[in-house]
Amino acid sequence: MALLSTPFQFKGLSLKNRIVMPPMCQYSVDAHDGTPTDWHFVHYVSRAVGGTGLIIVEMTDVEPDGRISNGDLGLWSDEQIPAYARIVSEVHKYGAKIGIQIAHAGRKAEDAEVPVSASAIAFPGARYKTPRALTTEEVKQMVVKFQDSARRAVEAGFDTIEIHGAHGYLVHQFHSPLTNQRDDEYGRDKALFGVEIIQAIKEVMPADMPLIMRVSAIEYVDGGYGLDYSTELCRRYKEAGVDIFHLSSGGEGPIGSAGRPGVHPGYQVPLARAIKQALNVPVIAVGNLDDPKVAEASIGNGDTDLVAVGRGMLRDPYWALHAIHELSADELQPPKQYSRAF
């Protein structure tokens, strides 16, 4: 039996297979109100029809100025809940589960008049503005905004929630020594902001709903942290309540002089394996896993519990069906409407 097609169970989350569609911004909210459109509906539901086990909705921000661009999703108002609930309901009809990534872009919020961050340090590049450092009280208020967005996600019916702590966005900005040069409690303990967000979100989540966190395990930028640092960071986050880690890398600045270990198929899988082994937690691996055999081997070798396929699913909404068909055609269960094609 193809391991990709085996079920996965953790707490109340039951997946029909090990295939994940990771969050990928669509920049398609033409009304700039943060509310999902028909594009988002078709985009996510088509991947459910295509056999994906878990779909994670793109970076969804806790306040308007927390978006990368004004075309991004948000969940800062109860009025936005019905549009998400519509997507969730339809995705469930096709046997998939769906989560949502809660986030704030921080200093990478390109359309914010004055972005905010841990410290007043601009992201390199002409299109980025110098952010304003959040006051201590504003940091505490931001934790509440994350909690409020998570509560709305629960009301919309999502099966799981992911906190975005990777790729140089606000939570990453707080736990990175490169961007957190504060002298308050959030500077002395760089994991504190993330820990408080985790604890606040857990308060509004059902007890059997797992919490996922995406983390950049290596920064790659000159002077950036490495795997030893991120392992201890994830240990703190696990203790605070994270159930599953989604491991990626980079995002806090330009690739440094040491470079990164290529972008070959599965190049980030060792990061997932390291965190899985060190903390004994389920993990999601990502990084050029478009080849079904590479994805299968990553699970078979015990490196990861779930595999996320990003660009491969942008190219092919039915990647999951095609992958399972390639690995073990006898196990394939396509929608009855498409069965004669397999």
Order of alpha helices (4+ residues) and beta strands (2+ residues): beta-beta-beta-alpha-beta-beta-alpha-beta-beta-beta-alpha-beta-alpha-alpha-alpha-beta-alpha-beta-alpha-beta-alpha-beta-alpha-alpha
